Amino acid sequence: MVGLALAVLAAMLLGRAWNACDAGVNNAANSSFLLVLFIPGLWTVLLLGWVAVGALLGNRPLLHAFSLAVTLIAVSWCALSLFWSGTTYDCPNGVPAWWPSFLPTPGF
């Protein structure tokens, strides 16, 4: 469930950024990509990451929980960076106006 929640949250963040910066083809095409390809693909990658970290760390609850959180967040951030739009007319620096300045941009 954690992987699915992170996949949906990443898709929502990416969709909002595309909408704010007017990136992509149009909202229908962007949402179809996010719903049909991005969420299932990211969920699969996150699930595989979950299984791999669980298999490597075994039965150490605190280390296991921390490593899972770091791994899943890092994989989600990297997936966002692959599709984060660059410079557009509405977002000349590549970041929507609502993006917090203290967070690094996923587009690296």
Helices and strands as residue ranges (DSSP letters): H 2-21, H 27-33, I 34-38, H 39-57, H 61-83
